[in-house]
Amino acid sequence: MSLSDLHNFIDYLKTENELSRVTAEVDPVLEIAAITDRVCKQPEGGRALLFEQPCGSGFAVATNLFGSIRRVCLALGVERLEQLTERMSRLLDHIPGPALNNLDRRIAELPEFAAFAPRPVGCNPDLVTMERPDLTRFPFLQSWPQDGSADGFGRYITLPLVFTADADCGHANCGMYRCQLRGPDTLAIRWKDGSGAAMHLEGYRKEGKPMPVAIALGGPPAATFCAMFPLPGNLDEMTFAGFLGGAALEMAPCRTVPLHVPAGVELVIEGYVESGETVLEGPFGNHTGCYSPAGEAALMRVTCIRHRSDAIIPATVVGPPPMEDCWMGKAWERILCAFLQRLVPEVADIHLPLEWMFHQSGIVSLVNPQPGMVRDTAERLWALPWFSQARLLVFVDANDEVSGLHRAAWRAINLADFDGGVFFDDTGRRMALDATGCRSSGKLLKPDEGIVRLVESRWKEYGIN
């Protein structure tokens, strides 16, 4: 099914019984987030939520849209997430001997990938231009009590597609950075040093010019995922979204900045950022269960706001897992697996537990592990940007399927050789644990395969429920 915009996806969720409509009036300050948090903690992530009457706004809010494995699959058009690994692997098969330092360029040059480059179209006629920009008309959320308390601005755009472009070559970047409302026409955007937007801003600083920024909400679900994914190098996010979704995205021009955003979005906020103009943003409640501290953030001055007359504002709530972003991260896990299998061939699979994934930590399956392999593989993984801050990597034998923490925890305490199977990097901040069993002198218990087949064939006969 083609999913070209948020309305289309929400209708799809309705037909799949994956959406709960909330018709009662609810407050976007803390109440919507508290409801969402409670639903996210339900088995399998609960349902997506459509809040039809947020207090003080005529626009609806949608949360937990991607908060389950099933809805992630629906959003990306697959029956199971493993298909993402398979599709990415087939693409990488066209690149002999891939290396990280040129992987983005080599992927971009593949005809099988370039075929999904975005297609420019005219301005979206469904978007209404505000006579005067006013962000306060929209039901953006405050999720946690102390959010934004350093400067007294607690409401945030939490699921944005933030578009910027290189000052020299015009290469576009789309990232997901939290955006704090500072007033009717100002936003604080918190991006990290080294991010695409931060590097673009440095280019504009050298030229002494303000940087154009466009913030889009909604659009094709695949675009939202790709804004979140840490893709290698300068690989174009919107082309990757077309690759994931199976069709090139249509991109429409902005009105007041020289940027394009996906056609069919719910809302577009346009404006400029001056490189030296910052404000104090935060603190902000995140996945650690704590508030990330307040810090300097770029100040965006809004020049234009356009929106659908029936716009639905997508939002996400982050906090202690399980939360929606964890399930979105499982999609990245499957794509990352394909990259790792090519860049580090000893890796058979990777599992990022919901509790660990935002610490770049995971359980790594190795093919035919041998003494010394874990240390070497850990160092190779730590050298990759996806594991540069990894607190813990637990290595297991690929022959022993590991799909969750319970099995890995059992192996870690029973099979690890703590005299020689625990490794730290040079800083002492990253740890790897050899739980493959290759250092153990004991022989692992394995049931007789013939008896297993016999029991399976007679199970109903036993009468055990």
N, C-alpha and C positions, 0 to 999 in steps of 0.2 A: 504494500500500500504506500503511495506517495504521501509524504508528510511535509508539506511546504510551509506550514505556519503553525502557530500555537493553537489557534481556534480549531484547525484541522486535527491536531493531535488530541486535544481535549475531547472532541467529538468521538475520536477513535477510542479513547479511554472509557467513555460512556458505554459504547457498544460492547466493550470487553469487560464490563462490570468492574472497572478499576478506578472509579471516581466517586467520591462522596461530595454532594452539594451541601453547602452550609448556607441556609437562607436567613438565619438569624443575624441580626446586626452584631458585628464584632469589631473590636478596636485593633487597629494595626499597631498600636503601641503595646507591646508585650502580650496581649491576649491571643492574637493569631499565632504568634510563635509558640506560646505555651500549648495551644491546641495541637499544633503541628508536631511539637516535640513528643507529646503523648502518643500521637498516632504513629510516629516513626519508631517508637519502642514496641509496637505491636508485632506479633509474629509475621515474618516475611516483609516487614516494613509498612504494613497497613496499606490504605488506599491513598491515591492522590486526592487533594482537597481543593475545592473551588468555593471561595468565600464571596458570595454574591452581594453582600451589603457591608463593606467596611465603613466604619464610622467616618464621617467627614469627607467622603469621596463618592463620586458617581461611577467609579471604576472597580471592577472585580479584581481579586487576588487569587492566584493559583500557587499552591505549595505542594511539596512532596511529589512532584510530577514524575521524578525518576527514582523514587525511593524504594524500589524493589528490583530484583533480578528480572522479573517478568516485564516490568515497565521499561527497564533499560533495553531489553530485547525488542519490545514493541517500538521504542523510539528509534532504534538503529536497524530495524527491519531484519532481525535474525531470530531463529528459533532457540538458539542457545549461544552463550557468549563465546564458546570455543570457536565458533565460525569466524569471529574477528581475528583470532590467531591464524586460522587457516587461510583467510583471505590476505592478511598481511604477509604471511609466509610465501604465498604464491607470487606476490608482488616482488618481494625481496629475492626470490629465485632468479629474477632477471638481472641481478647485480652480482657478478662474481667477486668474491673476496671483499665484502663491504667493510669499511672502516668508519668510525664515528666522525672523524674530522671532515669527511666529504659526503656523509650519508644523505644529508638534506639535498645537496645538489644532484647526486646520482639518482635519487628517487624522483626529483622534480623533472629530470630529463627523460624518464621512462614514458613512452607513449601511452602505456596502460594507466599511468597516473595523470599525465598532462591532459588526457581526454576529459578530465573532470574539472578543468580550470573554470572559474566562474564566468558567467556570461553577463555582460553589461546590458541593462534595460533602462527604460525611461523612468521618471519619477513615479512613485506609487500614488495613484490617484485616490486611494482609500485613506490616506493620511491627511488629517486636518492640521493646519498650521496655527499655533496659538498666536493671537495678536500680540501678546506680550508673554515671554516665558514665565511660567509659574510652576515650579516643581512641587509646591505645597498642595496642588490639586490632586496629586496622586497618592495612593495609600501605601507608601513605602514603609517598611517595618522597622520597629525597634524590637530586637530579639531578647536581649538580656538587660537587667536593670541598670548596670553601670556602663552600657555601651555609650561611647561618645562623651562620657562625663567630664573629661579633661577640659573641654570647651563648651559643654552644654548642648551638643547636637547629637541626639541619640538615634536618629532614623537613617537607614542605609538602603541603597540599592544593592542587593546581594546576589543577583544572577544576571549581571550585565555582560554584554559583548562590547569590549572597549577597543575601538579601532584607532590606530595611529599609522603613520607612514614614515619611511626614512626620508630625511631632508634632501639627500643627494639623488638617490635612485628611485625613490617613490615606492619601494617595496613595502607592502602593507603588513601589519601585524594585528592579530586579534587576540586579546588576553582577557582573563576574568579577574578583575581587581575590584575590591570593595569600594563603594562610592558613598560618601557621607553627605547628606543634605546640610548645607550651611545657610540656605536662604532660598528665596524664589528663583534666583538665577546664578547660584554658585554651588559648587560641589568640591569636596576634597576627595582625591583619588590616591589610594595607597598602593603603589607598586614597588616592588623590590629592586634594589640595585642589580643590574645585570639582566633584568627582564627586557622584553622587546620594546615596551613603551619607554622605559628608562633610557635605553640606548638611543632611541629616536629623539628623546628630549635633549640629550647631550648634543646631538647633531644640530638641532635648532638653536641651542645655546651658543654654539660656535659661530653660527651665522647671525646671531643677534635677533632672531625672529621668534614670535610665539608659535607654539606647536598646535596645529589643528587636531581636535579629538572629536570622535563621534561615539556615542554610547547607544547601543540598540538593545531592546528587550524583546524576547520572543523570536519569531522566525523558525526555520527548520530546526527540529530537535538536534540533529547532527551538528549544527553550528554551535550550539551551546556546549556540547561535549568537547568539541575541538578547541574552543576557547579555554577550556579547563585543562586539556591534555598538555603535558610538557613535551611537545614534539621535538625531534632533533633539529638543532641549528635554526635556520630560517625557513624551514619547510612551511609552505603557505597553509594556514589553518582552513581557509575556505575551500581550497582545492581538496584538502584532506576530508573536509566535511562532505564534499561531493562524492569523493571516493567511498566513504563509509555509507552514504545514503544511496549510492548507485545512480545519481544524476547530478549534473553540474548545477550549482546554485546560481540563481539570478541575483545580480547585485545592482542596486539602484543608487543614483547619486544623491548626496546631501545637498541642502540648499545654500548653506552659508560657509561650509568648509569643503576643501577639495578631497573628499573621501567618499567611499561607497560602503553601503551596508546591505545585508540581505533584503531582497524585496519581500514584502509580506510580514514585516515585523510589526509589533504592537505599538512601539514607541521609539522615537529617535531624539536624542538630546545632542545638540551640536554646540561646539564652543572652542575656546583656545586656552592653552596653559602657557604661562610665562615661566621660563626655567628657574628664575630666582624667587618666584612667589610661592611661598609655602604657608601652611597653617598647621596647628597642632590637632591631630586626628587620633581618636581612640579614647580609652581602651576599647577592646572589642572581644566579646566572648567567642572562643573558637573550639576546635575539636579536642584540645587538651583537657577541657573541663575547667580551664582558667581563662582569665582575660589576657590577651596579648597587650603589652603596654602601649601607651600613647606615644606617638612619634610624629615627625614631620611628614606631611603629605602634600602633593601638588594641588594647587588651587585652580579649578576650571571655572572660567567665566562663560556662562551659557549665552549663545547668540540666537538659538532657535530651538523650539520644541515642536515636533509633529507627532500625532498619535491617531490611531483608529478611534472613531467615535464610540465604539464598543470595546475599547482596549481592555485586555486582561493583563494584569501585571504579574509576571512570574517572579517568585521569590524563593529563596532557600533559607533554612535555618541550620546553623552549624553549632555543634556542641558535642558532648560525650557520645560516642557511638552506642548503638547504630543510628545513623542519621542518613539523610538523602545522599550527601556527598560521598559516603562510603560506597554505596551501590554504584554511583557513577564511576568511582575509582576502580571498581571491579572490571568495568569495560576497558579502562586504561591498562589494567593488569594483563588482560588477554592480548592487547596490542604490544605491550612491553615484552611479553613472553616471546613473540615472534622476533623482535629486535635482539633480545638476549640470545636466542638460539642461533642466530647468525653471527653475532659479535663475540660471543663466548660459547663456543660449541659444546663445552662440557655441561652446560645448563640444559636440562631436559624440560623443566617447568618451573614456575614460580607461583607461590601463593602469598597474597598480601592480606593477612587477617584484618578485619575491620578495625580492630583495636590498635593496629600497628601502622597501617598504610600511610598515614600522613606524617610518620616519622621515617619514611623511606625504608621501612624494615619489613622483612618477609622471610618465608621458608623457601629455600632453593633446593630443587631436586637435581642431583648430579648423575650423569651416566657413568656407570662402572667406577665409583669413587675409589681412590687409592690414597695411602698416607702421603701427605704433602699437597694433595690436590686442593683441599679446602682453603689452605692459606693462599695458594696461588690464585684460585678463583675469587676469593674475597678481595684480594688486592686489585684484581682486574675490574671487579664490580665497583669497588670504591672509587676507581678512576673515572667511572661514568657519571655524568651529571645526575642521573636518576637515583644514585646511591651515595652521592657526595656527603650527605648528612645522615646516612643510615645508622641508627643506634644499634640495631641488632640484626644479624643475618644468621639464620639457623640452616645448616646444610644437612640434607637427608639423601638416602639412596633412592634413585628413581624407581627401583623395583618395589618400593614400599609406598603405595599411594598415600599422599598426605593432602587432605582437603580441609583441614581445620586445625585449630590450636591444640585440641585434646590429644591427637595422635603425635603431633610434633612435641608437645610437652612430655609425653611418655618417653619418646625416643631421647629427648634432651637429658632427662634425668637418669635413664637407664643405659644408654649407649655411648654417651659422651665420655671421652677420656679427659678428665679435668686437669691432668698433669701435662698433657700436650695437645689437647684438642680445643683449647680456648685461645683465640687470637685477638689482639688489639692492633689498631693502626698506630702510627707514630705519635699521634696526639693523645692516644688513650681514650678517645671519645667514641670510637666505633669498635664494635665487638662482633666477632664471628665465632660460631659454635659448631664444631664437627659432631653431628649426631647421625652420621652415615652408618656407623657400626663397623667401618673398615679397620678401626684400631682395636676393636673388641676381640678378645680371645674366645668368648662364648659363642655358641652356635644359636642363631635366632630360631625361635619356634615357628614352625610352619605346619599347618594341617595337611594330612594326606589328601591329595587332589581327588583320588578315587572316592574316598569317604565323603568329601565335600559334595561331589556330584551325586552320590547315593542319597545323602541327606536331603539335598535339593529335590531330587525326584520323588522322595517319599514324604515330603513335609506335610502335605495335606493328610496323609495317612496317620500321622502322629496325633492329629487333633489338637495341636497347640495353637491357640489364638495369638 
